[in-house]
């Protein structure tokens, strides 16, 4: 920072304050103005910092995440927390949401927490609102939906109706998005409708286009296809009107998904190709990658393996494996399916095995991060409660020192305050227990099904493997996967899909033996641990469960659907590692899927690659 200034900013100076009022609704115009009015190299650092911050905001509102992050970090090169505290926190908030848009939300969380704490201490309502809203976005991306809802609800209470700043309509749209991610689309719709109405009233075409996009998706998920198409098409037209080409591409992507649901593959391909071209021209490799994968899956659906290979090869070139771990795992699973259908069984097996190992590693890292975050929150809350007790104790000591002449009164007050302190300590102890129980459940249970989560299920499996090895006991596992689950979600909505998962969990708890352990390890994938059980007995248990699936569609309130399950069983041997043991069951499951689904397959150790024949 060659030109640091000592005057502390508490708001943006002109012309940047004016740009801040219009960048939400007119980011293109602001960006053009900024590009044509860059400050001289000799300008003060504080001017350069504001300039870079506004560039970051404009690029962020136009959905250019890499450019937004680049300019936010350039801004940080001109200010420090000490030299310009307010401006520094403004930039850190911008950096955090850019990190989130890129796909690395954890990197911005610490900066947001610091901005929230500082703005609250300084009574800076606008920065506090912006930081709360931004943290809600990050928490949504981290799938911590309860924390996100808490932040957004606080932000909604603080926001105004002014369309030129962060308004209630903007927050309502994000509240809707959280409910959408929780598969509560019927709850999301009123919030989206509130945002649409407000943005339409104020003529905020960019925000209206975004809100209509969300509303259209929610109506699609609840089965209102015609209304969804109408709203997504209006979103695309508005985006095209204001030259938000990426907005057009996002709408085309969702319309293509509806075309695929309706089996209109030609229309779907046309929209996806156009969307891919737009994302490529916009320099958005992540979304261009997604479009190539979607086109590859579409080609697989229509048995055009040559075209599928071309699209997936293009996707592989765009894939940044280091910064896109979830995308990498999904891509490898799809690519393994292509290799299998091409007859390259050994290569398919190797790719699938590596995807499995990468998925295990990623899940472990995510679980650790989320557990650390939950622990930190709990410790902070406990510290705040303890501070309240210390405050009461300090007040009591001061009272004793200043009122020696009124001993009787002191004794009365001492009794009262001691009672308060004891009461607070009791509350802390009780809340401590409640929080510990909640933390333990969050760390071990799947929120939707209340079955064990992946991390805890694998820990239990490692324990059972150790016991089986030590005492030479029989042990089996089964990988269970609901057939055609994505089609259930697409046809009947995510609410119906969630009901299927919950009812399946209930069926498992009722049908399986008391000693069996079942956990949800993926979207529609489950792992069952059967201790003291040989593979032939495991087959009987699992085939009985498979037969009981007949009534599940009725329980899930979608009687017209047929819900079936494919199951792969593996029996433990002394030299099996956790990865090899699970991969053996996964391979059996893979064979069950490729042999027509709705069946149980026991792994054959003589078959090391997926084949078309049953054991």
Buried (B, 14 or more C-beta within 10 A) or exposed (E): BEEBBEEEBEEBEEBBEEBBBBBBBBBBBBBEBBEEEEEEEEEBBBBBBBBBBBBBBBBBBBBBBBBBBBBBBBBBEBBBEEBBBBBBBBBBBBBBBBBBBBBBBBBBBEBBBBBBEBBBEBEBEEBBBBBBBBBBBBBBBBBBBEBBBBBBBBBBEBBEEEBBBBBBBBBBBBBBBBBBBBBBBEBBBBBBBBBBBBBBEBEBBBBBBBBBBBBBBBBBBBBBEEBBBBBBBBBBBBBBEBEBBBBBBBBBBBBBBBBBBEEBBEBBBBBBBBBBBBBBEBEBBBBBBBBBBBBBBBBBEBEBEEBBBBBBEBBBEBBBEEEBBEBBBBBBBBBBBBBBBBEBBEBBBBBBBBBBBBBBEBBEEBBEEBBEBBEEBBEEBBEEBEEBBEEBBEBBEEBBEEEEEEEEEBEEBBEEBEEBBEEBBEEBEEBBEEBEEEBEEBBBBBEBBEBBBBBBBBEBBEEBBEEBBEEEEBBBBBBBBBBBBEEBBBBBBBBBBBBBBBBBBBBBBEBBEEEBBBBBBEEBBBBBBBBBBEBEBBBEBBBEBBEBBEEBBEBBEBEEBBBBBBBBBBBBEEEBEEEEBBBBBBBBBBBBBBBEBBBBBBBBEEBEBBBEEBE
